[in-house]
Amino acid sequence: MPSQKMLEALKTALEHEKHAMEMYRRMAQQAEDAETRLLMEQIAREEEGHYNQLSKRLKALRLLG
């Protein structure tokens, strides 16, 4: 059974990943050149992947609890 502390840590990590993803998307929209825009979009997708992985782990832990 997962501890409440572990669940809270995952929730916090999810929030950080969400904010990072949003930040990089904003930076991509504001980029003045294509190279920077593409880089920011790539990083945003990576952050989205992190978010999805953590979300799956949190869901799995909740099912165990």
DSSP file (Angstrom, degrees, kcal/mol; ACC not computed):
  #  RESIDUE AA STRUCTURE BP1 BP2  ACC     N-H-->O    O-->H-N    N-H-->O    O-->H-N    TCO  KAPPA ALPHA  PHI   PSI    X-CA   Y-CA   Z-CA
    1    1 A M              0   0    0      0, 0.0     2,-0.1     0, 0.0    64,-0.1   0.000 360.0 360.0 360.0 127.7    0.0    0.0    0.0
    2    2 A P        -     0   0    0      0, 0.0     2,-0.1     0, 0.0     0, 0.0  -0.395 360.0-118.2 -71.0 145.2    1.5    3.4   -1.0
    3    3 A S     >  -     0   0    0      1,-0.1     4,-2.1    -2,-0.1     5,-0.2  -0.434  17.3-119.4 -78.5 156.7    2.1    5.9    1.7
    4    4 A Q  H  > S+     0   0    0      1,-0.2     4,-2.5     2,-0.2     5,-0.2   0.861 115.8  57.4 -61.5 -35.9    0.3    9.3    1.7
    5    5 A K  H  > S+     0   0    0      2,-0.2     4,-2.1     1,-0.2    -1,-0.2   0.897 106.0  49.0 -62.8 -40.8    3.7   10.9    1.5
    6    6 A M  H  > S+     0   0    0      2,-0.2     4,-2.1     1,-0.2    -2,-0.2   0.916 111.4  49.1 -65.7 -43.3    4.5    9.0   -1.7
    7    7 A L  H  X S+     0   0    0     -4,-2.1     4,-2.2     1,-0.2    -2,-0.2   0.907 111.4  49.4 -63.0 -42.0    1.2   10.0   -3.3
    8    8 A E  H  X S+     0   0    0     -4,-2.5     4,-2.4     2,-0.2    -1,-0.2   0.885 108.6  53.6 -64.8 -38.4    1.7   13.6   -2.4
    9    9 A A  H  X S+     0   0    0     -4,-2.1     4,-2.5     1,-0.2    -2,-0.2   0.916 109.9  47.5 -62.5 -42.8    5.2   13.6   -3.8
   10   10 A L  H  X S+     0   0    0     -4,-2.1     4,-2.4     2,-0.2    -2,-0.2   0.896 110.6  51.6 -66.0 -39.6    3.9   12.2   -7.1
   11   11 A K  H  X S+     0   0    0     -4,-2.2     4,-2.1     2,-0.2    -2,-0.2   0.915 111.1  48.2 -61.7 -42.4    1.1   14.9   -7.2
   12   12 A T  H  X S+     0   0    0     -4,-2.4     4,-2.2     1,-0.2    -2,-0.2   0.918 110.7  50.7 -64.0 -43.5    3.7   17.6   -6.6
   13   13 A A  H  X S+     0   0    0     -4,-2.5     4,-2.5     1,-0.2    -2,-0.2   0.894 108.1  53.5 -61.7 -39.6    5.9   16.1   -9.4
   14   14 A L  H  X S+     0   0    0     -4,-2.4     4,-2.5     1,-0.2    -1,-0.2   0.916 107.8  50.3 -61.0 -43.5    2.9   16.1  -11.7
   15   15 A E  H  X S+     0   0    0     -4,-2.1     4,-2.5     1,-0.2    -1,-0.2   0.911 110.6  49.5 -61.5 -42.2    2.2   19.8  -11.0
   16   16 A H  H  X S+     0   0    0     -4,-2.2     4,-2.5     1,-0.2    -2,-0.2   0.916 111.7  48.2 -64.2 -43.0    5.9   20.6  -11.8
   17   17 A E  H  X S+     0   0    0     -4,-2.5     4,-2.7     2,-0.2    -1,-0.2   0.903 111.4  50.9 -64.3 -40.3    5.8   18.7  -15.0
   18   18 A K  H  X S+     0   0    0     -4,-2.5     4,-2.4     2,-0.2    -2,-0.2   0.929 111.8  46.6 -62.7 -45.8    2.6   20.4  -16.1
   19   19 A H  H  X S+     0   0    0     -4,-2.5     4,-2.5     2,-0.2    -2,-0.2   0.903 113.0  49.6 -64.2 -40.7    4.0   23.9  -15.3
   20   20 A A  H  X S+     0   0    0     -4,-2.5     4,-2.6     2,-0.2     5,-0.2   0.927 110.3  50.6 -63.5 -44.2    7.2   23.1  -17.2
   21   21 A M  H  X S+     0   0    0     -4,-2.7     4,-1.9     1,-0.2    -2,-0.2   0.927 112.6  46.4 -59.2 -46.2    5.2   21.8  -20.2
   22   22 A E  H  X S+     0   0    0     -4,-2.4     4,-2.3     1,-0.2    -1,-0.2   0.890 111.1  52.7 -63.9 -40.4    3.1   24.9  -20.3
   23   23 A M  H  X S+     0   0    0     -4,-2.5     4,-2.6     1,-0.2    -2,-0.2   0.933 110.0  46.8 -62.3 -46.7    6.2   27.2  -19.9
   24   24 A Y  H  X S+     0   0    0     -4,-2.6     4,-2.1     1,-0.2    -1,-0.2   0.853 110.8  53.1 -67.3 -32.9    8.0   25.5  -22.8
   25   25 A R  H  X S+     0   0    0     -4,-1.9     4,-2.1    -5,-0.2    -1,-0.2   0.915 110.1  47.6 -66.0 -42.0    4.9   25.8  -25.0
   26   26 A R  H  X S+     0   0    0     -4,-2.3     4,-1.8     1,-0.2    -2,-0.2   0.924 111.2  51.1 -62.5 -43.2    4.6   29.5  -24.3
   27   27 A M  H  X S+     0   0    0     -4,-2.6     4,-0.8     1,-0.2    -1,-0.2   0.883 108.5  52.2 -62.3 -37.3    8.3   29.9  -25.0
   28   28 A A  H >< S+     0   0    0     -4,-2.1     3,-0.6     1,-0.2    -1,-0.2   0.911 108.9  49.9 -64.0 -41.9    7.8   28.1  -28.4
   29   29 A Q  H 3< S+     0   0    0     -4,-2.1    -1,-0.2     1,-0.2    -2,-0.2   0.830 114.8  44.3 -65.3 -31.3    4.9   30.4  -29.2
   30   30 A Q  H 3< S+     0   0    0     -4,-1.8    -1,-0.2    -5,-0.2    -2,-0.2   0.515  84.9 122.4 -91.9  -5.7    7.0   33.5  -28.4
   31   31 A A    <<  -     0   0    0     -4,-0.8    -3,-0.0    -3,-0.6     3,-0.0  -0.285  51.9-153.4 -62.0 140.4   10.1   32.2  -30.2
   32   32 A E  S    S+     0   0    0      1,-0.0     2,-0.3     5,-0.0    -1,-0.1   0.567  75.5  44.4 -92.4 -10.4   11.4   34.6  -32.9
   33   33 A D  S  > S-     0   0    0      1,-0.1     4,-2.2     0, 0.0     5,-0.2  -0.959  80.0-121.3-136.2 156.4   13.1   31.9  -35.0
   34   34 A A  H  > S+     0   0    0     -2,-0.3     4,-2.8     1,-0.2     5,-0.2   0.856 108.5  56.6 -63.5 -38.5   12.2   28.4  -36.1
   35   35 A E  H  > S+     0   0    0      1,-0.2     4,-2.0     2,-0.2    -1,-0.2   0.929 110.8  43.0 -62.3 -45.8   15.1   26.7  -34.5
   36   36 A T  H  > S+     0   0    0      2,-0.2     4,-2.6     1,-0.2     5,-0.2   0.912 113.6  52.5 -66.2 -42.4   14.3   28.0  -31.0
   37   37 A R  H  X S+     0   0    0     -4,-2.2     4,-2.4     1,-0.2    -2,-0.2   0.931 110.4  47.4 -59.4 -46.6   10.6   27.2  -31.6
   38   38 A L  H  X S+     0   0    0     -4,-2.8     4,-2.3     2,-0.2    -1,-0.2   0.892 111.8  50.5 -62.9 -40.3   11.3   23.6  -32.5
   39   39 A L  H  X S+     0   0    0     -4,-2.0     4,-2.4    -5,-0.2    -2,-0.2   0.932 111.5  47.1 -63.5 -46.1   13.6   23.2  -29.6
   40   40 A M  H  X S+     0   0    0     -4,-2.6     4,-2.2     1,-0.2    -2,-0.2   0.879 112.0  51.1 -64.4 -37.8   11.0   24.5  -27.1
   41   41 A E  H  X S+     0   0    0     -4,-2.4     4,-2.1    -5,-0.2    -1,-0.2   0.895 110.0  50.2 -65.1 -39.7    8.3   22.3  -28.7
   42   42 A Q  H  X S+     0   0    0     -4,-2.3     4,-2.0     2,-0.2    -2,-0.2   0.925 111.3  47.4 -64.3 -44.8   10.5   19.3  -28.4
   43   43 A I  H  X S+     0   0    0     -4,-2.4     4,-2.4     1,-0.2    -1,-0.2   0.895 109.5  54.3 -64.5 -38.9   11.2   20.0  -24.7
   44   44 A A  H  X S+     0   0    0     -4,-2.2     4,-2.2     1,-0.2    -1,-0.2   0.903 107.9  50.0 -60.5 -41.2    7.5   20.5  -24.1
   45   45 A R  H  X S+     0   0    0     -4,-2.1     4,-2.1     2,-0.2    -1,-0.2   0.881 109.2  51.8 -65.2 -37.5    6.8   17.1  -25.6
   46   46 A E  H  X S+     0   0    0     -4,-2.0     4,-2.1     2,-0.2    -2,-0.2   0.916 110.0  48.6 -63.6 -42.5    9.5   15.6  -23.3
   47   47 A E  H  X S+     0   0    0     -4,-2.4     4,-2.6     1,-0.2    -2,-0.2   0.877 108.9  53.8 -64.4 -37.5    7.8   17.2  -20.3
   48   48 A E  H  X S+     0   0    0     -4,-2.2     4,-2.6     2,-0.2    -1,-0.2   0.889 106.9  52.0 -63.5 -38.8    4.5   15.9  -21.5
   49   49 A G  H  X S+     0   0    0     -4,-2.1     4,-2.3     2,-0.2    -2,-0.2   0.907 109.5  48.9 -62.6 -42.3    6.0   12.4  -21.6
   50   50 A H  H  X S+     0   0    0     -4,-2.1     4,-2.6     2,-0.2     5,-0.2   0.927 111.0  51.0 -61.1 -44.8    7.2   12.8  -18.0
   51   51 A Y  H  X S+     0   0    0     -4,-2.6     4,-2.5     1,-0.2    -2,-0.2   0.927 110.5  48.5 -58.6 -46.8    3.8   14.0  -17.0
   52   52 A N  H  X S+     0   0    0     -4,-2.6     4,-2.2     2,-0.2    -1,-0.2   0.897 111.3  49.9 -63.2 -41.2    2.1   11.0  -18.6
   53   53 A Q  H  X S+     0   0    0     -4,-2.3     4,-2.1     2,-0.2    -1,-0.2   0.933 113.2  45.4 -63.0 -46.6    4.5    8.5  -17.0
   54   54 A L  H  X S+     0   0    0     -4,-2.6     4,-2.6     1,-0.2    -2,-0.2   0.884 110.6  54.5 -64.9 -37.7    4.0   10.0  -13.5
   55   55 A S  H  X S+     0   0    0     -4,-2.5     4,-2.3    -5,-0.2    -1,-0.2   0.910 108.3  48.8 -62.3 -42.7    0.2   10.1  -14.1
   56   56 A K  H  X S+     0   0    0     -4,-2.2     4,-2.4     2,-0.2    -1,-0.2   0.902 111.7  49.6 -63.7 -41.6    0.2    6.4  -14.9
   57   57 A R  H  X S+     0   0    0     -4,-2.1     4,-2.5     2,-0.2    -2,-0.2   0.910 110.8  49.3 -64.4 -42.0    2.3    5.6  -11.8
   58   58 A L  H  X S+     0   0    0     -4,-2.6     4,-2.2     2,-0.2    -2,-0.2   0.920 111.4  49.2 -63.8 -43.3    0.0    7.6   -9.6
   59   59 A K  H  X S+     0   0    0     -4,-2.3     4,-1.9     1,-0.2    -2,-0.2   0.917 111.5  49.7 -61.3 -43.8   -3.1    5.8  -11.0
   60   60 A A  H  X S+     0   0    0     -4,-2.4     4,-1.5     1,-0.2    -2,-0.2   0.907 110.7  49.5 -63.2 -42.1   -1.4    2.4  -10.5
   61   61 A L  H  X S+     0   0    0     -4,-2.5     4,-1.6     1,-0.2    -1,-0.2   0.875 108.4  52.9 -65.5 -36.8   -0.5    3.3   -6.9
   62   62 A R  H  < S+     0   0    0     -4,-2.2    -1,-0.2     1,-0.2    -2,-0.2   0.880 106.5  53.5 -65.7 -36.7   -4.1    4.4   -6.2
   63   63 A L  H  < S+     0   0    0     -4,-1.9    -1,-0.2     1,-0.2    -2,-0.2   0.845 109.6  48.9 -66.1 -32.4   -5.4    1.1   -7.5
   64   64 A L  H  <        0   0    0     -4,-1.5    -1,-0.2     1,-0.2    -2,-0.2   0.816 360.0 360.0 -72.9 -30.3   -3.1   -0.7   -5.1
   65   65 A G     <        0   0    0     -4,-1.6    -1,-0.2    -5,-0.1    -2,-0.2   0.460 360.0 360.0 -81.7 360.0   -4.2    1.4   -2.2
